[in-house]
Amino acid sequence: MHGDLQIIEKDANVMPLPKEIKTQTIKDYNRHEKDTGSPEVQVAIITTRISQLTEHLRANNKDESCRRGLLKLVGQRRRLLTYLRNREYDRYIALTERLNLRRKQ
């Protein structure tokens, strides 16, 4: 019974973002050279991760733990966007246009 265990490969879509993609996203959205934590960078990284998990869930629609992680990321992105909208509306508009996100009116 135990001799027939399959080795399950980890799906590349469920794993964390590769370092190269994350570094490039930070470089594309940072406000200055050493910026890694501004709301713009955080939202961009989360958006990249959300699109990755969405593709995974299209192929594996019964993966409930992935779905829960996706919903947590969507909520985190929503809170960051609300913060940015309330603090600096111009940056919020620029970011949502650049990421093609729907805006709350």
N, CA, C and O atoms as CSV, one atom per row, in Angstrom:
chain,resi,resn,atom,element,x,y,z
A,1,MET,N,N,0.819,-1.193,0.000
A,1,MET,CA,C,0.000,0.000,0.000
A,1,MET,C,C,0.865,1.259,0.000
A,1,MET,O,O,0.600,2.185,-0.767
A,2,HIS,N,N,1.879,1.309,0.835
A,2,HIS,CA,C,2.726,2.490,0.905
A,2,HIS,C,C,3.761,2.533,-0.203
A,2,HIS,O,O,4.371,3.578,-0.431
A,3,GLY,N,N,3.975,1.428,-0.894
A,3,GLY,CA,C,4.957,1.387,-1.959
A,3,GLY,C,C,4.517,2.138,-3.204
A,3,GLY,O,O,5.345,2.447,-4.061
A,4,ASP,N,N,3.222,2.439,-3.319
A,4,ASP,CA,C,2.692,3.103,-4.505
A,4,ASP,C,C,2.552,4.612,-4.330
A,4,ASP,O,O,1.817,5.248,-5.086
A,5,LEU,N,N,3.234,5.194,-3.359
A,5,LEU,CA,C,3.129,6.642,-3.150
A,5,LEU,C,C,3.754,7.385,-4.320
A,5,LEU,O,O,4.843,7.051,-4.786
A,6,GLN,N,N,3.046,8.386,-4.773
A,6,GLN,CA,C,3.568,9.216,-5.859
A,6,GLN,C,C,4.312,10.403,-5.262
A,6,GLN,O,O,3.949,10.923,-4.207
A,7,ILE,N,N,5.334,10.805,-5.948
A,7,ILE,CA,C,6.032,12.028,-5.558
A,7,ILE,C,C,5.293,13.175,-6.220
A,7,ILE,O,O,5.178,13.232,-7.444
A,8,ILE,N,N,4.796,14.081,-5.406
A,8,ILE,CA,C,4.005,15.199,-5.918
A,8,ILE,C,C,4.925,16.392,-6.102
A,8,ILE,O,O,5.545,16.870,-5.152
A,9,GLU,N,N,5.006,16.864,-7.332
A,9,GLU,CA,C,5.803,18.058,-7.602
A,9,GLU,C,C,5.025,19.279,-7.152
A,9,GLU,O,O,3.804,19.339,-7.291
A,10,LYS,N,N,5.733,20.234,-6.622
A,10,LYS,CA,C,5.076,21.481,-6.265
A,10,LYS,C,C,4.805,22.256,-7.538
A,10,LYS,O,O,5.678,22.412,-8.393
A,11,ASP,N,N,3.591,22.733,-7.644
A,11,ASP,CA,C,3.205,23.512,-8.813
A,11,ASP,C,C,3.891,24.876,-8.738
A,11,ASP,O,O,3.874,25.530,-7.695
A,12,ALA,N,N,4.484,25.294,-9.832
A,12,ALA,CA,C,5.196,26.571,-9.868
A,12,ALA,C,C,4.258,27.744,-9.616
A,12,ALA,O,O,4.700,28.789,-9.139
A,13,ASN,N,N,2.968,27.593,-9.929
A,13,ASN,CA,C,2.023,28.694,-9.746
A,13,ASN,C,C,1.660,28.923,-8.291
A,13,ASN,O,O,1.231,30.022,-7.939
A,14,VAL,N,N,1.819,27.917,-7.427
A,14,VAL,CA,C,1.420,28.059,-6.040
A,14,VAL,C,C,2.589,28.508,-5.181
A,14,VAL,O,O,2.389,28.979,-4.062
A,15,MET,N,N,3.771,28.373,-5.675
A,15,MET,CA,C,4.952,28.759,-4.917
A,15,MET,C,C,5.084,30.283,-4.893
A,15,MET,O,O,4.444,30.975,-5.684
A,16,PRO,N,N,5.911,30.803,-3.991
A,16,PRO,CA,C,6.110,32.253,-3.933
A,16,PRO,C,C,6.664,32.790,-5.258
A,16,PRO,O,O,7.173,32.042,-6.093
A,17,LEU,N,N,6.548,34.094,-5.415
A,17,LEU,CA,C,7.062,34.721,-6.633
A,17,LEU,C,C,8.562,34.480,-6.756
A,17,LEU,O,O,9.291,34.595,-5.770
A,18,PRO,N,N,9.025,34.151,-7.948
A,18,PRO,CA,C,10.482,34.032,-8.146
A,18,PRO,C,C,11.172,35.369,-7.865
A,18,PRO,O,O,10.604,36.437,-8.095
A,19,LYS,N,N,12.384,35.288,-7.374
A,19,LYS,CA,C,13.116,36.486,-6.972
A,19,LYS,C,C,13.259,37.483,-8.128
A,19,LYS,O,O,13.169,38.693,-7.920
A,20,GLU,N,N,13.482,36.975,-9.341
A,20,GLU,CA,C,13.674,37.871,-10.489
A,20,GLU,C,C,12.413,38.685,-10.764
A,20,GLU,O,O,12.491,39.882,-11.037
A,21,ILE,N,N,11.250,38.033,-10.692
A,21,ILE,CA,C,9.990,38.732,-10.961
A,21,ILE,C,C,9.725,39.768,-9.868
A,21,ILE,O,O,9.313,40.892,-10.155
A,22,LYS,N,N,9.962,39.385,-8.626
A,22,LYS,CA,C,9.730,40.304,-7.520
A,22,LYS,C,C,10.670,41.509,-7.603
A,22,LYS,O,O,10.251,42.645,-7.382
A,23,THR,N,N,11.938,41.255,-7.923
A,23,THR,CA,C,12.914,42.345,-8.046
A,23,THR,C,C,12.528,43.288,-9.180
A,23,THR,O,O,12.620,44.507,-9.032
A,24,GLN,N,N,12.101,42.737,-10.302
A,24,GLN,CA,C,11.696,43.564,-11.439
A,24,GLN,C,C,10.450,44.384,-11.107
A,24,GLN,O,O,10.350,45.547,-11.497
A,25,THR,N,N,9.505,43.782,-10.393
A,25,THR,CA,C,8.294,44.504,-9.996
A,25,THR,C,C,8.654,45.654,-9.067
A,25,THR,O,O,8.120,46.755,-9.207
A,26,ILE,N,N,9.551,45.410,-8.123
A,26,ILE,CA,C,9.984,46.475,-7.212
A,26,ILE,C,C,10.651,47.592,-7.997
A,26,ILE,O,O,10.404,48.771,-7.743
A,27,LYS,N,N,11.498,47.221,-8.952
A,27,LYS,CA,C,12.196,48.230,-9.760
A,27,LYS,C,C,11.211,49.051,-10.593
A,27,LYS,O,O,11.403,50.255,-10.765
A,28,ASP,N,N,10.165,48.419,-11.107
A,28,ASP,CA,C,9.193,49.100,-11.954
A,28,ASP,C,C,8.297,50.067,-11.179
A,28,ASP,O,O,7.865,51.079,-11.732
A,29,TYR,N,N,8.011,49.775,-9.911
A,29,TYR,CA,C,7.024,50.564,-9.168
A,29,TYR,C,C,7.600,51.359,-8.001
A,29,TYR,O,O,6.849,52.039,-7.302
A,30,ASN,N,N,8.913,51.293,-7.770
A,30,ASN,CA,C,9.452,52.026,-6.627
A,30,ASN,C,C,9.438,53.530,-6.878
A,30,ASN,O,O,9.429,53.984,-8.022
A,31,ARG,N,N,9.435,54.290,-5.789
A,31,ARG,CA,C,9.391,55.746,-5.877
A,31,ARG,C,C,10.789,56.347,-5.878
A,31,ARG,O,O,10.999,57.445,-6.392
A,32,HIS,N,N,11.739,55.629,-5.303
A,32,HIS,CA,C,13.150,56.011,-5.338
A,32,HIS,C,C,13.967,54.731,-5.303
A,32,HIS,O,O,13.408,53.643,-5.163
A,33,GLU,N,N,15.257,54.846,-5.425
A,33,GLU,CA,C,16.103,53.672,-5.640
A,33,GLU,C,C,16.024,52.625,-4.529
A,33,GLU,O,O,16.062,51.428,-4.815
A,34,LYS,N,N,15.917,53.044,-3.285
A,34,LYS,CA,C,15.913,52.085,-2.179
A,34,LYS,C,C,14.511,51.765,-1.672
A,34,LYS,O,O,14.364,51.158,-0.611
A,35,ASP,N,N,13.495,52.158,-2.402
A,35,ASP,CA,C,12.105,51.949,-1.988
A,35,ASP,C,C,11.683,50.509,-2.260
A,35,ASP,O,O,11.690,50.061,-3.406
A,36,THR,N,N,11.314,49.784,-1.201
A,36,THR,CA,C,10.793,48.430,-1.377
A,36,THR,C,C,9.471,48.237,-0.647
A,36,THR,O,O,8.851,47.182,-0.774
A,37,GLY,N,N,9.028,49.233,0.113
A,37,GLY,CA,C,7.850,49.029,0.935
A,37,GLY,C,C,6.750,50.035,0.766
A,37,GLY,O,O,5.794,50.020,1.542
A,38,SER,N,N,6.836,50.917,-0.220
A,38,SER,CA,C,5.767,51.892,-0.425
A,38,SER,C,C,4.491,51.160,-0.840
A,38,SER,O,O,4.554,50.038,-1.343
A,39,PRO,N,N,3.343,51.788,-0.633
A,39,PRO,CA,C,2.093,51.134,-1.022
A,39,PRO,C,C,2.068,50.729,-2.496
A,39,PRO,O,O,1.499,49.695,-2.844
A,40,GLU,N,N,2.676,51.531,-3.355
A,40,GLU,CA,C,2.687,51.206,-4.780
A,40,GLU,C,C,3.408,49.882,-5.038
A,40,GLU,O,O,2.920,49.042,-5.795
A,41,VAL,N,N,4.564,49.702,-4.411
A,41,VAL,CA,C,5.343,48.476,-4.580
A,41,VAL,C,C,4.580,47.292,-4.004
A,41,VAL,O,O,4.512,46.234,-4.629
A,42,GLN,N,N,4.006,47.462,-2.815
A,42,GLN,CA,C,3.271,46.372,-2.187
A,42,GLN,C,C,2.076,45.944,-3.027
A,42,GLN,O,O,1.841,44.750,-3.210
A,43,VAL,N,N,1.318,46.918,-3.541
A,43,VAL,CA,C,0.146,46.598,-4.363
A,43,VAL,C,C,0.576,45.909,-5.655
A,43,VAL,O,O,-0.086,44.974,-6.104
A,44,ALA,N,N,1.666,46.355,-6.252
A,44,ALA,CA,C,2.142,45.736,-7.493
A,44,ALA,C,C,2.555,44.282,-7.267
A,44,ALA,O,O,2.237,43.415,-8.080
A,45,ILE,N,N,3.254,44.015,-6.176
A,45,ILE,CA,C,3.673,42.641,-5.868
A,45,ILE,C,C,2.454,41.770,-5.591
A,45,ILE,O,O,2.367,40.643,-6.080
A,46,ILE,N,N,1.526,42.285,-4.818
A,46,ILE,CA,C,0.315,41.517,-4.508
A,46,ILE,C,C,-0.491,41.270,-5.771
A,46,ILE,O,O,-1.038,40.180,-5.938
A,47,THR,N,N,-0.582,42.248,-6.666
A,47,THR,CA,C,-1.330,42.074,-7.908
A,47,THR,C,C,-0.691,40.991,-8.769
A,47,THR,O,O,-1.402,40.186,-9.372
A,48,THR,N,N,0.625,40.958,-8.834
A,48,THR,CA,C,1.313,39.911,-9.582
A,48,THR,C,C,1.003,38.543,-8.992
A,48,THR,O,O,0.741,37.588,-9.723
A,49,ARG,N,N,1.033,38.455,-7.681
A,49,ARG,CA,C,0.734,37.197,-6.990
A,49,ARG,C,C,-0.729,36.794,-7.199
A,49,ARG,O,O,-1.022,35.612,-7.381
A,50,ILE,N,N,-1.638,37.754,-7.175
A,50,ILE,CA,C,-3.061,37.461,-7.390
A,50,ILE,C,C,-3.285,36.886,-8.779
A,50,ILE,O,O,-4.034,35.923,-8.939
A,51,SER,N,N,-2.644,37.466,-9.782
A,51,SER,CA,C,-2.826,36.946,-11.141
A,51,SER,C,C,-2.243,35.536,-11.256
A,51,SER,O,O,-2.794,34.694,-11.964
A,52,GLN,N,N,-1.135,35.278,-10.565
A,52,GLN,CA,C,-0.532,33.947,-10.565
A,52,GLN,C,C,-1.472,32.925,-9.918
A,52,GLN,O,O,-1.667,31.837,-10.458
A,53,LEU,N,N,-2.047,33.264,-8.781
A,53,LEU,CA,C,-2.950,32.347,-8.088
A,53,LEU,C,C,-4.258,32.160,-8.856
A,53,LEU,O,O,-4.844,31.078,-8.822
A,54,THR,N,N,-4.715,33.194,-9.542
A,54,THR,CA,C,-5.932,33.086,-10.333
A,54,THR,C,C,-5.752,32.075,-11.452
A,54,THR,O,O,-6.639,31.262,-11.713
A,55,GLU,N,N,-4.605,32.127,-12.110
A,55,GLU,CA,C,-4.317,31.146,-13.164
A,55,GLU,C,C,-4.257,29.732,-12.592
A,55,GLU,O,O,-4.749,28.788,-13.210
A,56,HIS,N,N,-3.659,29.587,-11.421
A,56,HIS,CA,C,-3.590,28.272,-10.791
A,56,HIS,C,C,-4.999,27.752,-10.482
A,56,HIS,O,O,-5.292,26.576,-10.694
A,57,LEU,N,N,-5.863,28.632,-9.983
A,57,LEU,CA,C,-7.210,28.194,-9.615
A,57,LEU,C,C,-8.070,27.877,-10.829
A,57,LEU,O,O,-9.011,27.091,-10.723
A,58,ARG,N,N,-7.771,28.466,-11.974
A,58,ARG,CA,C,-8.503,28.103,-13.192
A,58,ARG,C,C,-8.240,26.648,-13.556
A,58,ARG,O,O,-9.135,25.946,-14.028
A,59,ALA,N,N,-7.014,26.201,-13.335
A,59,ALA,CA,C,-6.655,24.820,-13.651
A,59,ALA,C,C,-7.004,23.863,-12.512
A,59,ALA,O,O,-7.268,22.685,-12.751
A,60,ASN,N,N,-7.007,24.363,-11.278
A,60,ASN,CA,C,-7.230,23.517,-10.097
A,60,ASN,C,C,-8.336,24.132,-9.248
A,60,ASN,O,O,-8.071,24.661,-8.169
A,61,ASN,N,N,-9.560,24.066,-9.727
A,61,ASN,CA,C,-10.642,24.808,-9.079
A,61,ASN,C,C,-11.068,24.239,-7.728
A,61,ASN,O,O,-11.900,24.849,-7.055
A,62,LYS,N,N,-10.536,23.108,-7.311
A,62,LYS,CA,C,-10.895,22.554,-5.998
A,62,LYS,C,C,-9.828,22.815,-4.943
A,62,LYS,O,O,-9.918,22.292,-3.832
A,63,ASP,N,N,-8.840,23.599,-5.268
A,63,ASP,CA,C,-7.760,23.906,-4.338
A,63,ASP,C,C,-8.226,25.006,-3.375
A,63,ASP,O,O,-8.030,26.196,-3.620
A,64,GLU,N,N,-8.847,24.570,-2.276
A,64,GLU,CA,C,-9.457,25.522,-1.350
A,64,GLU,C,C,-8.423,26.314,-0.552
A,64,GLU,O,O,-8.669,27.475,-0.224
A,65,SER,N,N,-7.289,25.725,-0.236
A,65,SER,CA,C,-6.282,26.475,0.512
A,65,SER,C,C,-5.705,27.597,-0.347
A,65,SER,O,O,-5.391,28.675,0.157
A,66,CYS,N,N,-5.569,27.340,-1.630
A,66,CYS,CA,C,-5.109,28.382,-2.556
A,66,CYS,C,C,-6.156,29.486,-2.665
A,66,CYS,O,O,-5.817,30.669,-2.709
A,67,ARG,N,N,-7.422,29.099,-2.708
A,67,ARG,CA,C,-8.514,30.076,-2.804
A,67,ARG,C,C,-8.527,30.982,-1.577
A,67,ARG,O,O,-8.741,32.188,-1.691
A,68,ARG,N,N,-8.294,30.388,-0.396
A,68,ARG,CA,C,-8.267,31.180,0.833
A,68,ARG,C,C,-7.104,32.171,0.808
A,68,ARG,O,O,-7.261,33.332,1.187
A,69,GLY,N,N,-5.942,31.706,0.361
A,69,GLY,CA,C,-4.797,32.605,0.243
A,69,GLY,C,C,-5.054,33.732,-0.735
A,69,GLY,O,O,-4.657,34.874,-0.506
A,70,LEU,N,N,-5.727,33.396,-1.833
A,70,LEU,CA,C,-6.072,34.415,-2.830
A,70,LEU,C,C,-6.997,35.466,-2.229
A,70,LEU,O,O,-6.791,36.663,-2.429
A,71,LEU,N,N,-8.010,35.028,-1.497
A,71,LEU,CA,C,-8.940,35.972,-0.878
A,71,LEU,C,C,-8.248,36.853,0.150
A,71,LEU,O,O,-8.584,38.030,0.280
A,72,LYS,N,N,-7.282,36.298,0.885
A,72,LYS,CA,C,-6.529,37.103,1.841
A,72,LYS,C,C,-5.710,38.168,1.118
A,72,LYS,O,O,-5.639,39.313,1.566
A,73,LEU,N,N,-5.095,37.791,0.001
A,73,LEU,CA,C,-4.304,38.762,-0.770
A,73,LEU,C,C,-5.187,39.859,-1.353
A,73,LEU,O,O,-4.802,41.028,-1.359
A,74,VAL,N,N,-6.364,39.491,-1.841
A,74,VAL,CA,C,-7.280,40.489,-2.405
A,74,VAL,C,C,-7.688,41.487,-1.318
A,74,VAL,O,O,-7.752,42.691,-1.567
A,75,GLY,N,N,-7.964,40.981,-0.115
A,75,GLY,CA,C,-8.312,41.869,0.989
A,75,GLY,C,C,-7.166,42.781,1.389
A,75,GLY,O,O,-7.373,43.959,1.680
A,76,GLN,N,N,-5.971,42.240,1.402
A,76,GLN,CA,C,-4.792,43.047,1.743
A,76,GLN,C,C,-4.569,44.138,0.700
A,76,GLN,O,O,-4.271,45.283,1.042
A,77,ARG,N,N,-4.715,43.775,-0.576
A,77,ARG,CA,C,-4.551,44.780,-1.639
A,77,ARG,C,C,-5.619,45.853,-1.529
A,77,ARG,O,O,-5.335,47.034,-1.729
A,78,ARG,N,N,-6.850,45.452,-1.212
A,78,ARG,CA,C,-7.944,46.418,-1.081
A,78,ARG,C,C,-7.650,47.404,0.047
A,78,ARG,O,O,-7.876,48.605,-0.104
A,79,ARG,N,N,-7.145,46.902,1.178
A,79,ARG,CA,C,-6.819,47.791,2.301
A,79,ARG,C,C,-5.690,48.755,1.943
A,79,ARG,O,O,-5.747,49.933,2.295
A,80,LEU,N,N,-4.666,48.263,1.246
A,80,LEU,CA,C,-3.568,49.145,0.837
A,80,LEU,C,C,-4.060,50.213,-0.138
A,80,LEU,O,O,-3.652,51.371,-0.050
A,81,LEU,N,N,-4.936,49.825,-1.069
A,81,LEU,CA,C,-5.465,50.804,-2.017
A,81,LEU,C,C,-6.344,51.837,-1.318
A,81,LEU,O,O,-6.321,53.013,-1.681
A,82,THR,N,N,-7.120,51.411,-0.320
A,82,THR,CA,C,-7.934,52.352,0.449
A,82,THR,C,C,-7.040,53.338,1.186
A,82,THR,O,O,-7.318,54.537,1.208
A,83,TYR,N,N,-5.975,52.840,1.785
A,83,TYR,CA,C,-5.012,53.705,2.473
A,83,TYR,C,C,-4.441,54.738,1.508
A,83,TYR,O,O,-4.384,55.928,1.819
A,84,LEU,N,N,-4.017,54.266,0.326
A,84,LEU,CA,C,-3.418,55.172,-0.647
A,84,LEU,C,C,-4.444,56.178,-1.163
A,84,LEU,O,O,-4.123,57.348,-1.370
A,85,ARG,N,N,-5.680,55.720,-1.368
A,85,ARG,CA,C,-6.735,56.614,-1.849
A,85,ARG,C,C,-7.013,57.718,-0.836
A,85,ARG,O,O,-7.219,58.872,-1.212
A,86,ASN,N,N,-7.017,57.368,0.439
A,86,ASN,CA,C,-7.309,58.362,1.477
A,86,ASN,C,C,-6.137,59.303,1.726
A,86,ASN,O,O,-6.354,60.459,2.089
A,87,ARG,N,N,-4.913,58.848,1.543
A,87,ARG,CA,C,-3.731,59.659,1.822
A,87,ARG,C,C,-3.312,60.528,0.640
A,87,ARG,O,O,-3.154,61.742,0.772
A,88,GLU,N,N,-3.131,59.881,-0.537
A,88,GLU,CA,C,-2.648,60.609,-1.715
A,88,GLU,C,C,-3.399,60.119,-2.938
A,88,GLU,O,O,-3.016,59.142,-3.582
A,89,TYR,N,N,-4.476,60.824,-3.238
A,89,TYR,CA,C,-5.396,60.388,-4.281
A,89,TYR,C,C,-4.726,60.337,-5.657
A,89,TYR,O,O,-5.039,59.452,-6.453
A,90,ASP,N,N,-3.823,61.256,-5.951
A,90,ASP,CA,C,-3.154,61.270,-7.258
A,90,ASP,C,C,-2.315,60.009,-7.473
A,90,ASP,O,O,-2.311,59.437,-8.563
A,91,ARG,N,N,-1.613,59.586,-6.437
A,91,ARG,CA,C,-0.829,58.348,-6.542
A,91,ARG,C,C,-1.739,57.137,-6.713
A,91,ARG,O,O,-1.405,56.199,-7.437
A,92,TYR,N,N,-2.893,57.162,-6.040
A,92,TYR,CA,C,-3.875,56.084,-6.158
A,92,TYR,C,C,-4.384,55.983,-7.597
A,92,TYR,O,O,-4.455,54.889,-8.157
A,93,ILE,N,N,-4.735,57.111,-8.186
A,93,ILE,CA,C,-5.229,57.131,-9.573
A,93,ILE,C,C,-4.151,56.602,-10.518
A,93,ILE,O,O,-4.432,55.767,-11.378
A,94,ALA,N,N,-2.924,57.086,-10.359
A,94,ALA,CA,C,-1.834,56.651,-11.236
A,94,ALA,C,C,-1.582,55.153,-11.119
A,94,ALA,O,O,-1.361,54.482,-12.127
A,95,LEU,N,N,-1.613,54.625,-9.902
A,95,LEU,CA,C,-1.348,53.202,-9.690
A,95,LEU,C,C,-2.458,52.335,-10.269
A,95,LEU,O,O,-2.179,51.339,-10.936
A,96,THR,N,N,-3.708,52.698,-10.024
A,96,THR,CA,C,-4.806,51.874,-10.541
A,96,THR,C,C,-4.842,51.885,-12.064
A,96,THR,O,O,-5.179,50.876,-12.684
A,97,GLU,N,N,-4.500,53.014,-12.669
A,97,GLU,CA,C,-4.444,53.052,-14.138
A,97,GLU,C,C,-3.294,52.191,-14.650
A,97,GLU,O,O,-3.445,51.473,-15.639
A,98,ARG,N,N,-2.165,52.262,-13.989
A,98,ARG,CA,C,-0.985,51.509,-14.434
A,98,ARG,C,C,-1.179,49.996,-14.292
A,98,ARG,O,O,-0.688,49.227,-15.118
A,99,LEU,N,N,-1.895,49.569,-13.242
A,99,LEU,CA,C,-2.133,48.149,-13.003
A,99,LEU,C,C,-3.452,47.654,-13.613
A,99,LEU,O,O,-3.778,46.471,-13.511
A,100,ASN,N,N,-4.201,48.548,-14.239
A,100,ASN,CA,C,-5.516,48.219,-14.818
A,100,ASN,C,C,-6.459,47.641,-13.780
A,100,ASN,O,O,-7.094,46.611,-14.007
A,101,LEU,N,N,-6.547,48.312,-12.639
A,101,LEU,CA,C,-7.451,47.898,-11.575
A,101,LEU,C,C,-8.683,48.793,-11.570
A,101,LEU,O,O,-8.610,49.983,-11.877
A,102,ARG,N,N,-9.808,48.197,-11.218
A,102,ARG,CA,C,-11.025,49.017,-11.096
A,102,ARG,C,C,-10.905,49.875,-9.871
A,102,ARG,O,O,-10.369,49.453,-8.847
A,103,ARG,N,N,-11.417,51.111,-9.983
A,103,ARG,CA,C,-11.333,52.059,-8.883
A,103,ARG,C,C,-12.644,52.140,-8.157
A,103,ARG,O,O,-13.714,52.008,-8.752
A,104,LYS,N,N,-12.554,52.361,-6.856
A,104,LYS,CA,C,-13.720,52.636,-6.047
A,104,LYS,C,C,-14.024,54.117,-6.208
A,104,LYS,O,O,-13.124,54.948,-6.082
A,105,GLN,N,N,-15.241,54.451,-6.476
A,105,GLN,CA,C,-15.593,55.867,-6.703
A,105,GLN,C,C,-15.936,56.585,-5.447
A,105,GLN,O,O,-16.251,57.775,-5.483
